[in-house]
Amino acid sequence: MSRPLVLAIDGGNWKTDLALVRDDGGVLALVRGPQSSPHHLGLDGSLGVIGDLLAQAIEEAGLPNGDGPVAEVGQLLLAGVDFPSEVEEMTAAASSRRLASRISVGNDTFAVLRAGTEHGWGVGVVCGAGINCVGVAPDGRQARFPALGWITGDWGGGYDVGVEAVSVAARSEDGRGQRTTLEQAVPAHFGQPTPSALAEQFHMGRIIQRRVVELAPVVFAEAERDPVAAEIVDRLAKEVVTMIRVTLERLELRGEPVEVALGGGLMQSRDERLIGAIEAGVKDTAPAATVRVTSSPPIVGAALLGLDELGAGEEAQQRLRRELAEVFPGVENLHGDGRKRPGRSRR
């Protein structure tokens, strides 16, 4: 095909979405596979996942698979790319694989920011298993956080919320803490009668501790009637607002009409207490800002950044949003095992 193509990748800690898109916004293929974070897999492992998915997308789109790169522009937005040195290493490694003629690498939070904003600048927050925040000013200046968890001062996301829920449930049971309905709700989620019984299952390895990420919806539900659960939700909202405030201060945008895009599983839950507290907190610190839970998946943002690089206009951007919205449900139902394909592609 003679039209320039965009290779867009949203690579997370759980799954990877890859799209091939024409410069007019037409979607040729969208595929899903397993995680591709170089922090967990290393550079070769990450690029191996991406290479397999690209081959699958090329086949689905009916494109010739020759020696040269199929795409003019490649946008690789990956979890685990947090420091400039990591960006440089992945850019060099990806360029050597000739995935695209021009490669841009960044953290996957930039995909959420672009997907949730019309003009490509503003603030993007990801709150899923963990938490992260990035900001881009109209002149291209950026502000971000390493977002490496407790070692960089972070608290938030499903894992931290889940750990806190287990902790307050245990303290409620033995009397060290305030009584909370989480004492019953947390162990019940895992089929256990009490927090102490749940602790034994964690300790013995019969339930993997990573599963605490499942508890965020439990906390949200209990927060409607339990002050301890409500306090956890309020703490999460304050952390999100603090990251947004600091980002706006760094970029000198607190007085500007900035778009703030909220993405990730905890934000997609659209919990009224959480989102309402974030909106109120942002209004206090930046009255002209608007807060929106993005309805577009991050792969849309990755593809839009590629179209931006090609100089595509608004019509192409709207077509991309429309077509990816049509095909994404078929990919979203996959399990990220790299063996299934969405049942639909565009040519």
QUIUR-V262725 format. One record per backbone hydrogen bond with DSSP energy under -1.0 kcal/mol. CO is the residue of the C=O (numbers start at 1). NH is the residue of the N-H. E is the energy in kcal/mol with one decimal. If there is no record, write none. Layout:
BEGIN
co=CO nh=NH e=E
co=CO nh=NH e=E
END
This chain:
BEGIN
co=4 nh=23 e=-1.3
co=5 nh=72 e=-1.6
co=5 nh=73 e=-1.8
co=6 nh=21 e=-2.3
co=7 nh=75 e=-3.2
co=8 nh=19 e=-2.7
co=9 nh=77 e=-2.3
co=10 nh=17 e=-2.4
co=11 nh=79 e=-3.2
co=12 nh=36 e=-1.5
co=15 nh=12 e=-2.7
co=16 nh=33 e=-2.5
co=17 nh=10 e=-2.7
co=18 nh=31 e=-2.6
co=19 nh=8 e=-2.7
co=20 nh=28 e=-2.7
co=20 nh=29 e=-1.4
co=21 nh=6 e=-3.3
co=22 nh=25 e=-1.9
co=26 nh=22 e=-3.0
co=29 nh=20 e=-2.1
co=31 nh=18 e=-2.5
co=33 nh=16 e=-2.3
co=37 nh=41 e=-2.4
co=38 nh=42 e=-1.9
co=42 nh=46 e=-2.5
co=43 nh=47 e=-2.6
co=44 nh=48 e=-1.9
co=45 nh=49 e=-1.8
co=46 nh=50 e=-2.1
co=47 nh=51 e=-2.8
co=48 nh=52 e=-2.1
co=49 nh=53 e=-2.1
co=50 nh=54 e=-2.6
co=51 nh=55 e=-2.2
co=52 nh=56 e=-1.9
co=53 nh=57 e=-2.6
co=54 nh=58 e=-2.8
co=55 nh=59 e=-2.0
co=56 nh=60 e=-2.4
co=57 nh=61 e=-2.5
co=58 nh=63 e=-2.2
co=71 nh=101 e=-2.2
co=72 nh=102 e=-1.5
co=73 nh=7 e=-3.2
co=74 nh=104 e=-2.7
co=75 nh=9 e=-2.4
co=76 nh=106 e=-2.3
co=77 nh=11 e=-2.7
co=78 nh=81 e=-1.1
co=83 nh=87 e=-1.9
co=84 nh=88 e=-2.5
co=85 nh=89 e=-2.3
co=86 nh=90 e=-2.3
co=87 nh=91 e=-2.5
co=88 nh=92 e=-2.3
co=89 nh=93 e=-2.3
co=90 nh=94 e=-3.0
co=91 nh=95 e=-2.3
co=92 nh=96 e=-1.7
co=94 nh=99 e=-1.2
co=95 nh=98 e=-1.2
co=102 nh=74 e=-2.9
co=104 nh=76 e=-3.0
co=106 nh=78 e=-2.6
co=107 nh=110 e=-1.6
co=108 nh=112 e=-1.1
co=109 nh=113 e=-2.1
co=110 nh=114 e=-2.3
co=111 nh=115 e=-2.4
co=112 nh=116 e=-2.0
co=122 nh=136 e=-2.8
co=123 nh=261 e=-3.2
co=124 nh=134 e=-2.4
co=125 nh=263 e=-3.2
co=126 nh=132 e=-2.1
co=127 nh=266 e=-1.9
co=128 nh=158 e=-4.1
co=129 nh=159 e=-2.3
co=130 nh=128 e=-1.9
co=132 nh=126 e=-2.3
co=134 nh=124 e=-2.8
co=135 nh=143 e=-2.1
co=136 nh=122 e=-2.1
co=137 nh=140 e=-2.2
co=141 nh=137 e=-2.9
co=143 nh=135 e=-2.7
co=149 nh=152 e=-1.9
co=149 nh=154 e=-2.3
co=150 nh=153 e=-1.6
co=157 nh=161 e=-2.3
co=158 nh=162 e=-2.3
co=159 nh=163 e=-2.6
co=160 nh=164 e=-2.3
co=161 nh=165 e=-2.1
co=162 nh=166 e=-2.3
co=163 nh=167 e=-2.3
co=164 nh=168 e=-2.7
co=165 nh=169 e=-1.8
co=166 nh=170 e=-2.0
co=167 nh=171 e=-2.3
co=168 nh=172 e=-1.8
co=169 nh=173 e=-1.8
co=170 nh=174 e=-2.0
co=171 nh=177 e=-2.3
co=180 nh=183 e=-1.7
co=181 nh=184 e=-1.3
co=181 nh=185 e=-2.4
co=182 nh=186 e=-2.2
co=184 nh=188 e=-1.7
co=185 nh=189 e=-1.5
co=187 nh=192 e=-2.9
co=188 nh=191 e=-1.6
co=194 nh=198 e=-2.1
co=195 nh=199 e=-2.7
co=196 nh=200 e=-1.9
co=197 nh=201 e=-1.7
co=198 nh=202 e=-2.4
co=199 nh=203 e=-2.8
co=200 nh=204 e=-2.4
co=201 nh=206 e=-1.7
co=201 nh=207 e=-1.5
co=202 nh=205 e=-1.1
co=208 nh=211 e=-1.9
co=209 nh=212 e=-2.1
co=210 nh=213 e=-1.7
co=211 nh=214 e=-2.2
co=212 nh=215 e=-2.0
co=215 nh=219 e=-2.4
co=216 nh=220 e=-2.6
co=217 nh=221 e=-2.3
co=218 nh=222 e=-2.4
co=219 nh=223 e=-1.9
co=221 nh=224 e=-1.0
co=222 nh=225 e=-1.9
co=222 nh=226 e=-2.0
co=226 nh=230 e=-2.2
co=227 nh=231 e=-1.9
co=228 nh=232 e=-1.4
co=229 nh=233 e=-2.0
co=230 nh=234 e=-2.7
co=231 nh=235 e=-2.2
co=232 nh=236 e=-2.1
co=233 nh=237 e=-2.4
co=234 nh=238 e=-2.3
co=235 nh=239 e=-2.1
co=236 nh=240 e=-2.2
co=237 nh=241 e=-2.6
co=238 nh=242 e=-2.4
co=239 nh=243 e=-2.1
co=240 nh=244 e=-2.2
co=241 nh=245 e=-2.9
co=242 nh=246 e=-2.6
co=243 nh=247 e=-2.2
co=244 nh=248 e=-2.5
co=245 nh=249 e=-2.4
co=246 nh=250 e=-2.5
co=247 nh=251 e=-1.7
co=248 nh=253 e=-2.7
co=253 nh=256 e=-1.8
co=256 nh=258 e=-2.3
co=258 nh=290 e=-2.7
co=259 nh=123 e=-2.4
co=260 nh=292 e=-2.6
co=261 nh=125 e=-2.7
co=262 nh=294 e=-2.1
co=263 nh=127 e=-2.4
co=264 nh=268 e=-2.7
co=265 nh=269 e=-1.0
co=267 nh=270 e=-1.9
co=271 nh=275 e=-2.7
co=272 nh=276 e=-2.2
co=273 nh=277 e=-2.0
co=274 nh=278 e=-2.0
co=275 nh=279 e=-2.8
co=276 nh=280 e=-2.3
co=277 nh=281 e=-2.4
co=278 nh=282 e=-2.7
co=279 nh=283 e=-2.2
co=280 nh=284 e=-1.7
co=281 nh=285 e=-1.5
co=282 nh=286 e=-3.2
co=286 nh=289 e=-2.0
co=290 nh=260 e=-2.9
co=292 nh=262 e=-2.7
co=297 nh=300 e=-1.7
co=298 nh=302 e=-2.1
co=299 nh=303 e=-2.2
co=300 nh=304 e=-2.6
co=301 nh=305 e=-2.2
co=302 nh=306 e=-1.4
co=303 nh=307 e=-2.2
co=304 nh=308 e=-2.7
co=305 nh=309 e=-1.8
co=306 nh=310 e=-1.4
co=307 nh=312 e=-2.5
co=308 nh=311 e=-1.1
co=313 nh=317 e=-1.8
co=314 nh=318 e=-2.7
co=315 nh=319 e=-2.1
co=316 nh=320 e=-2.4
co=317 nh=321 e=-2.4
co=318 nh=322 e=-2.4
co=319 nh=323 e=-2.9
co=320 nh=324 e=-2.7
co=321 nh=325 e=-1.8
co=322 nh=326 e=-1.3
co=323 nh=327 e=-1.9
co=324 nh=328 e=-2.4
co=328 nh=332 e=-2.8
co=329 nh=333 e=-1.0
co=331 nh=334 e=-1.9
END
